């Protein structure tokens, strides 16, 4: 498949998703304005897929950047693909649409191109995004994911989201939705952690068999946020095999890491607030990895998660106990 900068995949609802997206998550200590500036740069460079979430706390800034680039004629709204996410305290069906509407209000946009359930884990409904009990433990809440999904379907019917999908779901949780009686819309995607140390091949094949796009986050490793990430974890972009293949193609390790998953048929998210790297990460359409390269990169898989979300490990819907 010849990939070029306009490349996209057609999802199971007929909508097109650009194969490389710009991720906007940043650790808390990052000034919110960085997301605005970086999103502007990303759109100028050529990214047409912007990935954000309510819980990132920067929807207003990302929305401002999008609107600025529309206002100055760089893009039209219909050229852009915006992904937002439903946070875990809004899983109760009555809260789904108001949560989406709040995000749209923050963004000052009329619709999202893609709205996904951020995690399959429900938490206590309310204004606190991380509700804790007196012992400092997160307060879980059980809402049936199928009921949450029906509320997502209603958001699509209302035109507030063009497409709907999920994130961080395992095979079993995807099957719960797919086998739901009266299912109106299949999830178009499952957005999951994906990189050379966690290649997700089994999940990728399962999703492909159901015409669900796998969207990979942390493809370049992780932002190494102290709150989430083990600081002794391996660094993807320093991997010797990856570095050697990059040298062979006269490309950066980041470009090869992204290209690998594009050739496997996934959509990739690239995250950086550095203008030079934002630009470099988009230059992944002018080279091709050989079967030998792909095999060498595949051999690096060790099913290693940066984002293990251990604070939810006792939640009945914790997704990462299963193999995939």
C-alpha positions as a Markdown table, in Angstrom:
| # | Residue | x | y | z |
|---|---|---|---|---|
| 1 | Unk | 0.0 | 0.0 | 0.0 |
| 2 | Unk | 1.5 | 3.3 | -1.0 |
| 3 | Unk | 1.0 | 5.7 | 1.9 |
| 4 | Unk | 1.1 | 9.4 | 1.4 |
| 5 | Unk | 0.3 | 12.5 | 3.5 |
| 6 | Unk | -3.4 | 12.4 | 2.7 |
| 7 | Unk | -3.7 | 8.8 | 3.7 |
| 8 | Unk | -6.6 | 7.5 | 5.7 |
| 9 | Unk | -8.5 | 4.3 | 6.5 |
| 10 | Unk | -12.3 | 3.9 | 5.9 |
| 11 | Unk | -14.0 | 2.9 | 9.1 |
| 12 | Unk | -16.9 | 0.5 | 9.4 |
| 13 | Unk | -19.4 | 3.4 | 9.3 |
| 14 | Unk | -18.0 | 4.8 | 6.1 |
| 15 | Unk | -16.2 | 7.7 | 7.7 |
| 16 | Unk | -12.5 | 8.3 | 6.9 |
| 17 | Unk | -9.8 | 8.5 | 9.7 |
| 18 | Unk | -6.4 | 9.9 | 8.9 |
| 19 | Unk | -3.8 | 7.3 | 9.6 |
| 20 | Unk | -1.6 | 9.6 | 11.7 |
| 21 | Unk | -3.0 | 11.8 | 14.4 |
| 22 | Unk | -1.6 | 14.4 | 16.7 |
| 23 | Unk | -1.8 | 13.6 | 20.4 |
| 24 | Unk | -2.4 | 16.4 | 22.9 |
| 25 | Unk | -2.0 | 14.8 | 26.3 |
| 26 | Unk | 0.6 | 16.5 | 28.6 |
| 27 | Unk | 1.7 | 15.9 | 32.2 |
| 28 | Unk | 0.0 | 18.3 | 34.7 |
| 29 | Unk | 3.2 | 20.4 | 35.1 |
| 30 | Unk | 3.1 | 21.4 | 31.4 |
| 31 | Unk | 1.5 | 24.8 | 30.8 |
| 32 | Unk | -1.9 | 24.4 | 29.1 |
| 33 | Unk | -0.9 | 26.9 | 26.4 |
| 34 | Unk | 1.7 | 24.5 | 25.0 |
| 35 | Unk | -1.1 | 22.3 | 23.7 |
| 36 | Unk | -2.6 | 25.2 | 21.9 |
| 37 | Unk | 0.7 | 26.2 | 20.2 |
| 38 | Unk | 1.6 | 22.6 | 19.4 |
| 39 | Unk | -1.8 | 21.9 | 17.8 |
| 40 | Unk | -1.5 | 25.0 | 15.7 |
| 41 | Unk | 2.0 | 23.8 | 14.5 |
| 42 | Unk | 0.6 | 20.3 | 13.9 |
| 43 | Unk | -2.2 | 21.6 | 11.6 |
| 44 | Unk | 0.3 | 23.8 | 9.7 |
| 45 | Unk | 2.6 | 20.8 | 9.2 |
| 46 | Unk | -0.2 | 18.7 | 7.7 |
| 47 | Unk | -1.8 | 16.8 | 10.5 |
| 48 | Unk | -5.6 | 16.5 | 10.0 |
| 49 | Unk | -6.4 | 14.2 | 12.9 |
| 50 | Unk | -6.3 | 15.8 | 16.4 |
| 51 | Unk | -6.7 | 13.5 | 19.4 |
| 52 | Unk | -7.7 | 15.0 | 22.8 |
| 53 | Unk | -9.8 | 14.1 | 25.8 |
| 54 | Unk | -11.9 | 15.8 | 28.6 |
| 55 | Unk | -9.5 | 14.5 | 31.2 |
| 56 | Unk | -6.5 | 16.1 | 29.6 |
| 57 | Unk | -7.9 | 19.5 | 30.8 |
| 58 | Unk | -6.8 | 21.3 | 27.6 |
| 59 | Unk | -9.9 | 21.1 | 25.4 |
| 60 | Unk | -10.3 | 24.9 | 25.4 |
| 61 | Unk | -6.7 | 25.4 | 24.2 |
| 62 | Unk | -6.9 | 22.7 | 21.6 |
| 63 | Unk | -10.2 | 24.1 | 20.4 |
| 64 | Unk | -8.7 | 27.6 | 20.1 |
| 65 | Unk | -5.9 | 26.3 | 17.9 |
| 66 | Unk | -8.3 | 24.4 | 15.6 |
| 67 | Unk | -10.6 | 27.5 | 15.3 |
| 68 | Unk | -7.6 | 29.7 | 14.6 |
| 69 | Unk | -6.4 | 27.5 | 11.8 |
| 70 | Unk | -9.9 | 27.4 | 10.3 |
| 71 | Unk | -10.2 | 31.2 | 10.6 |
| 72 | Unk | -6.9 | 31.9 | 8.8 |
| 73 | Unk | -7.9 | 29.6 | 5.9 |
| 74 | Unk | -5.3 | 26.8 | 6.6 |
| 75 | Unk | -8.1 | 24.2 | 6.8 |
| 76 | Unk | -11.8 | 23.9 | 6.7 |
| 77 | Unk | -13.6 | 22.2 | 9.6 |
| 78 | Unk | -14.5 | 19.3 | 7.3 |
| 79 | Unk | -10.8 | 18.7 | 6.6 |
| 80 | Unk | -10.1 | 18.0 | 10.2 |
| 81 | Unk | -10.8 | 14.8 | 12.2 |
| 82 | Unk | -11.2 | 15.5 | 15.9 |
| 83 | Unk | -11.3 | 12.7 | 18.5 |
| 84 | Unk | -12.7 | 13.3 | 22.0 |
| 85 | Unk | -13.2 | 10.9 | 24.9 |
| 86 | Unk | -15.9 | 10.1 | 27.5 |
| 87 | Unk | -14.4 | 10.1 | 31.0 |
| 88 | Unk | -15.1 | 7.3 | 33.5 |
| 89 | Unk | -17.3 | 9.3 | 35.8 |
| 90 | Unk | -19.8 | 9.8 | 33.0 |
| 91 | Unk | -20.6 | 6.2 | 32.1 |
| 92 | Unk | -24.1 | 6.4 | 33.5 |
| 93 | Unk | -26.3 | 6.7 | 30.3 |
| 94 | Unk | -27.9 | 9.9 | 31.4 |
| 95 | Unk | -24.5 | 11.6 | 31.7 |
| 96 | Unk | -23.0 | 10.6 | 28.3 |
| 97 | Unk | -24.6 | 13.3 | 26.2 |
| 98 | Unk | -24.1 | 16.1 | 28.7 |
| 99 | Unk | -20.4 | 15.1 | 29.0 |
| 100 | Unk | -20.1 | 15.3 | 25.2 |
| 101 | Unk | -21.9 | 18.6 | 25.1 |
| 102 | Unk | -19.6 | 20.0 | 27.8 |
| 103 | Unk | -16.6 | 19.0 | 25.8 |
| 104 | Unk | -18.0 | 20.6 | 22.6 |
| 105 | Unk | -18.6 | 23.7 | 24.7 |
| 106 | Unk | -15.0 | 23.7 | 25.8 |
| 107 | Unk | -13.8 | 23.2 | 22.3 |
| 108 | Unk | -16.3 | 25.6 | 20.7 |
| 109 | Unk | -17.0 | 23.0 | 18.0 |
| 110 | Unk | -20.4 | 21.8 | 16.8 |
| 111 | Unk | -19.5 | 18.1 | 16.6 |
| 112 | Unk | -16.7 | 15.6 | 17.1 |
| 113 | Unk | -15.6 | 13.4 | 14.3 |
| 114 | Unk | -15.0 | 10.6 | 16.8 |
| 115 | Unk | -16.2 | 10.2 | 20.4 |
| 116 | Unk | -14.8 | 7.2 | 22.3 |
| 117 | Unk | -15.2 | 5.7 | 25.7 |
| 118 | Unk | -11.9 | 6.5 | 27.3 |
| 119 | Unk | -11.7 | 3.5 | 29.6 |
| 120 | Unk | -14.0 | 0.5 | 30.2 |
| 121 | Unk | -13.9 | 1.3 | 33.9 |
| 122 | Unk | -16.7 | 3.3 | 35.5 |
| 123 | Unk | -16.1 | 5.5 | 38.5 |
| 124 | Unk | -18.4 | 7.3 | 40.9 |
| 125 | Unk | -20.5 | 9.8 | 39.0 |
| 126 | Unk | -20.0 | 13.4 | 39.9 |
| 127 | Unk | -17.8 | 16.5 | 39.4 |
| 128 | Unk | -14.6 | 14.9 | 40.8 |
| 129 | Unk | -12.8 | 13.2 | 37.9 |
| 130 | Unk | -10.9 | 11.0 | 40.4 |
| 131 | Unk | -13.3 | 10.3 | 43.3 |
| 132 | Unk | -11.5 | 9.0 | 46.4 |
| 133 | Unk | -12.8 | 7.4 | 49.6 |
| 134 | Unk | -11.4 | 8.4 | 53.0 |
| 135 | Unk | -8.5 | 5.8 | 52.5 |
| 136 | Unk | -7.4 | 7.5 | 49.3 |
| 137 | Unk | -8.8 | 4.7 | 47.2 |
| 138 | Unk | -10.6 | 5.4 | 43.9 |
| 139 | Unk | -14.4 | 4.9 | 44.2 |
| 140 | Unk | -15.5 | 2.5 | 41.5 |
| 141 | Unk | -19.0 | 2.5 | 40.0 |
| 142 | Unk | -20.6 | -0.3 | 38.0 |
| 143 | Unk | -22.4 | 0.8 | 34.9 |
| 144 | Unk | -23.1 | -1.7 | 32.2 |
| 145 | Unk | -20.9 | -0.9 | 29.2 |
| 146 | Unk | -23.7 | -1.9 | 26.9 |
| 147 | Unk | -26.0 | 0.8 | 28.4 |
| 148 | Unk | -23.2 | 3.4 | 28.1 |
| 149 | Unk | -22.8 | 2.3 | 24.4 |
| 150 | Unk | -26.5 | 2.8 | 23.7 |
| 151 | Unk | -26.1 | 6.4 | 25.0 |
| 152 | Unk | -23.1 | 6.8 | 22.7 |
| 153 | Unk | -25.3 | 5.6 | 19.8 |
| 154 | Unk | -27.8 | 8.3 | 20.7 |
| 155 | Unk | -25.0 | 10.9 | 20.5 |
| 156 | Unk | -24.2 | 9.7 | 17.0 |
| 157 | Unk | -27.9 | 9.9 | 16.0 |
| 158 | Unk | -28.1 | 13.4 | 17.3 |
| 159 | Unk | -25.2 | 14.5 | 15.1 |
| 160 | Unk | -23.0 | 15.4 | 18.0 |
| 161 | Unk | -20.4 | 12.7 | 17.0 |
| 162 | Unk | -20.0 | 11.5 | 13.5 |
| 163 | Unk | -18.4 | 8.2 | 14.7 |
| 164 | Unk | -18.2 | 6.4 | 18.0 |
| 165 | Unk | -15.7 | 4.0 | 19.4 |
| 166 | Unk | -13.8 | 2.7 | 22.4 |
| 167 | Unk | -10.4 | 2.9 | 24.0 |
| 168 | Unk | -8.4 | 0.5 | 26.3 |
| 169 | Unk | -11.0 | -2.3 | 25.8 |
| 170 | Unk | -9.8 | -5.9 | 25.7 |
| 171 | Unk | -11.3 | -8.5 | 23.4 |
| 172 | Unk | -13.9 | -9.6 | 25.9 |
| 173 | Unk | -15.2 | -6.1 | 26.4 |
| 174 | Unk | -15.3 | -5.5 | 22.7 |
| 175 | Unk | -17.3 | -8.7 | 22.3 |
| 176 | Unk | -19.7 | -7.5 | 25.0 |
| 177 | Unk | -20.6 | -4.6 | 22.7 |
| 178 | Unk | -20.5 | -6.5 | 19.4 |
| 179 | Unk | -22.8 | -9.2 | 20.8 |
| 180 | Unk | -25.2 | -6.8 | 22.4 |
| 181 | Unk | -28.8 | -7.5 | 21.3 |
| 182 | Unk | -30.1 | -4.6 | 19.2 |
| 183 | Unk | -26.7 | -3.2 | 18.5 |
| 184 | Unk | -27.1 | -0.2 | 16.2 |
| 185 | Unk | -23.5 | 0.8 | 15.5 |
| 186 | Unk | -20.3 | -1.2 | 16.0 |
| 187 | Unk | -17.4 | 0.6 | 17.5 |
| 188 | Unk | -15.3 | 2.1 | 14.7 |
| 189 | Unk | -12.1 | 1.8 | 16.6 |
| 190 | Unk | -10.3 | 0.7 | 19.7 |
| 191 | Unk | -7.6 | 3.1 | 20.8 |
| 192 | Unk | -4.9 | 1.3 | 22.8 |
| 193 | Unk | -1.3 | 1.5 | 23.9 |
| 194 | Unk | 0.8 | 0.2 | 21.1 |
| 195 | Unk | 4.6 | 0.3 | 20.5 |
| 196 | Unk | 7.5 | -2.0 | 19.6 |
| 197 | Unk | 7.5 | -3.5 | 23.2 |
| 198 | Unk | 3.7 | -4.0 | 23.1 |
| 199 | Unk | 2.8 | -4.8 | 19.5 |
| 200 | Unk | -0.8 | -5.8 | 20.2 |
| 201 | Unk | -0.8 | -8.2 | 17.3 |
| 202 | Unk | -3.6 | -10.5 | 18.7 |
| 203 | Unk | -5.8 | -7.5 | 19.5 |
| 204 | Unk | -5.0 | -6.0 | 16.0 |
| 205 | Unk | -6.1 | -9.2 | 14.3 |
| 206 | Unk | -9.2 | -9.5 | 16.4 |
| 207 | Unk | -10.2 | -5.9 | 15.6 |
| 208 | Unk | -9.4 | -6.4 | 11.9 |
| 209 | Unk | -11.7 | -9.5 | 11.8 |
| 210 | Unk | -14.5 | -7.3 | 13.0 |
| 211 | Unk | -13.7 | -4.3 | 10.8 |
| 212 | Unk | -12.6 | -2.2 | 13.8 |
| 213 | Unk | -9.6 | 0.1 | 13.4 |
| 214 | Unk | -6.9 | -0.2 | 16.0 |
| 215 | Unk | -5.6 | 3.3 | 17.0 |
| 216 | Unk | -2.2 | 3.2 | 18.8 |
| 217 | Unk | -1.2 | 5.6 | 21.5 |
| 218 | Unk | 2.3 | 5.8 | 23.1 |
| 219 | Unk | 3.7 | 4.5 | 19.8 |
| 220 | Unk | 6.9 | 6.5 | 20.6 |
| 221 | Unk | 7.0 | 5.2 | 24.1 |
| 222 | Unk | 5.5 | 7.5 | 26.8 |
| 223 | Unk | 5.8 | 11.0 | 28.0 |
| 224 | Unk | 7.3 | 9.3 | 31.2 |
| 225 | Unk | 4.9 | 11.2 | 33.4 |
| 226 | Unk | 5.9 | 10.5 | 37.0 |
| 227 | Unk | 2.3 | 10.0 | 38.0 |
| 228 | Unk | 1.8 | 7.0 | 35.6 |
| 229 | Unk | 5.1 | 5.7 | 34.4 |
| 230 | Unk | 7.9 | 3.6 | 36.0 |
| 231 | Unk | 10.9 | 5.9 | 35.6 |
| 232 | Unk | 13.1 | 2.8 | 35.1 |
| 233 | Unk | 11.1 | 1.5 | 32.2 |
| 234 | Unk | 12.9 | 1.0 | 28.8 |
| 235 | Unk | 13.0 | 3.9 | 26.4 |
| 236 | Unk | 11.4 | 2.9 | 23.0 |
| 237 | Unk | 13.4 | 5.4 | 21.0 |
| 238 | Unk | 16.7 | 4.2 | 22.3 |
| 239 | Unk | 16.2 | 0.6 | 21.3 |
| 240 | Unk | 19.3 | -0.6 | 19.5 |
| 241 | Unk | 17.3 | -2.6 | 16.8 |
| 242 | Unk | 15.0 | 0.4 | 16.1 |
| 243 | Unk | 18.0 | 2.8 | 16.0 |
| 244 | Unk | 19.8 | 0.5 | 13.5 |
| 245 | Unk | 16.8 | 0.2 | 11.2 |
| 246 | Unk | 16.4 | 4.0 | 11.4 |
| 247 | Unk | 20.0 | 4.5 | 10.4 |
| 248 | Unk | 19.6 | 2.2 | 7.4 |
| 249 | Unk | 16.7 | 4.2 | 6.1 |
| 250 | Unk | 18.2 | 7.6 | 7.1 |
| 251 | Unk | 15.2 | 8.2 | 9.3 |
| 252 | Unk | 14.7 | 8.9 | 13.0 |
| 253 | Unk | 13.8 | 6.1 | 15.4 |
| 254 | Unk | 10.5 | 7.9 | 15.9 |
| 255 | Unk | 9.7 | 7.8 | 12.2 |
| 256 | Unk | 10.4 | 4.1 | 12.0 |
| 257 | Unk | 8.4 | 3.4 | 15.1 |
| 258 | Unk | 5.4 | 5.1 | 13.6 |
| 259 | Unk | 5.9 | 3.6 | 10.1 |
| 260 | Unk | 6.0 | 0.1 | 11.6 |
| 261 | Unk | 2.4 | 0.3 | 12.9 |
| 262 | Unk | 1.2 | 2.1 | 9.8 |
| 263 | Unk | 2.4 | -0.9 | 7.7 |
| 264 | Unk | 0.6 | -3.2 | 10.1 |
| 265 | Unk | -2.6 | -1.4 | 9.3 |
| 266 | Unk | -3.0 | 0.6 | 12.5 |
| 267 | Unk | -3.7 | 4.3 | 12.9 |
| 268 | Unk | -0.9 | 6.0 | 15.0 |
| 269 | Unk | -0.9 | 9.0 | 17.3 |
| 270 | Unk | 2.3 | 11.0 | 17.6 |
| 271 | Unk | 2.7 | 13.4 | 20.5 |
| 272 | Unk | 5.2 | 16.1 | 20.9 |
| 273 | Unk | 5.2 | 19.8 | 21.9 |
| 274 | Unk | 8.5 | 20.4 | 20.1 |
| 275 | Unk | 7.9 | 22.0 | 16.7 |
| 276 | Unk | 10.8 | 20.3 | 15.0 |
| 277 | Unk | 9.7 | 16.8 | 16.2 |
| 278 | Unk | 6.1 | 17.5 | 15.4 |
| 279 | Unk | 7.2 | 18.1 | 11.8 |
| 280 | Unk | 9.6 | 15.2 | 11.7 |
| 281 | Unk | 7.0 | 12.7 | 13.1 |
| 282 | Unk | 4.7 | 13.5 | 10.2 |
| 283 | Unk | 7.4 | 12.5 | 7.6 |
| 284 | Unk | 6.5 | 8.9 | 7.5 |
| 285 | Unk | 5.0 | 8.5 | 4.1 |
| 286 | Unk | 8.2 | 8.6 | 1.9 |
| 287 | Unk | 9.8 | 5.3 | 2.9 |
| 288 | Unk | 8.9 | 1.7 | 3.3 |
| 289 | Unk | 10.1 | -0.9 | 5.8 |
| 290 | Unk | 11.1 | -4.3 | 4.3 |
| 291 | Unk | 9.7 | -7.6 | 5.5 |
| 292 | Unk | 13.1 | -8.1 | 7.3 |
| 293 | Unk | 12.7 | -4.8 | 9.1 |
| 294 | Unk | 9.1 | -5.7 | 10.1 |
| 295 | Unk | 10.3 | -9.1 | 11.4 |
| 296 | Unk | 13.1 | -7.5 | 13.4 |
| 297 | Unk | 10.8 | -5.0 | 15.0 |
| 298 | Unk | 8.2 | -7.7 | 15.7 |
| 299 | Unk | 10.8 | -9.7 | 17.7 |
| 300 | Unk | 11.1 | -6.8 | 20.1 |
| 301 | Unk | 7.6 | -7.3 | 21.5 |
| 302 | Unk | 7.6 | -8.1 | 25.3 |
| 303 | Unk | 4.0 | -7.3 | 26.1 |
| 304 | Unk | 5.3 | -4.4 | 28.2 |
| 305 | Unk | 2.8 | -1.7 | 29.2 |
| 306 | Unk | 3.9 | 1.9 | 30.1 |
| 307 | Unk | 0.3 | 2.8 | 31.0 |
| 308 | Unk | -0.8 | -0.2 | 33.1 |
| 309 | Unk | -3.4 | 2.0 | 35.0 |
| 310 | Unk | -2.7 | 0.1 | 38.2 |
| 311 | Unk | -4.8 | 2.4 | 40.3 |
| 312 | Unk | -7.8 | 0.5 | 38.7 |
| 313 | Unk | -6.3 | -2.9 | 39.0 |
| 314 | Unk | -9.1 | -4.1 | 41.4 |
| 315 | Unk | -11.9 | -2.7 | 39.3 |
| 316 | Unk | -14.1 | -5.5 | 38.0 |
| 317 | Unk | -13.7 | -4.1 | 34.5 |
| 318 | Unk | -9.9 | -3.7 | 34.6 |
| 319 | Unk | -9.0 | -4.6 | 31.0 |
| 320 | Unk | -5.4 | -5.7 | 31.3 |
| 321 | Unk | -5.7 | -8.9 | 33.3 |
| 322 | Unk | -6.6 | -10.6 | 30.0 |
| 323 | Unk | -4.0 | -11.6 | 27.4 |
| 324 | Unk | -5.6 | -9.2 | 24.9 |
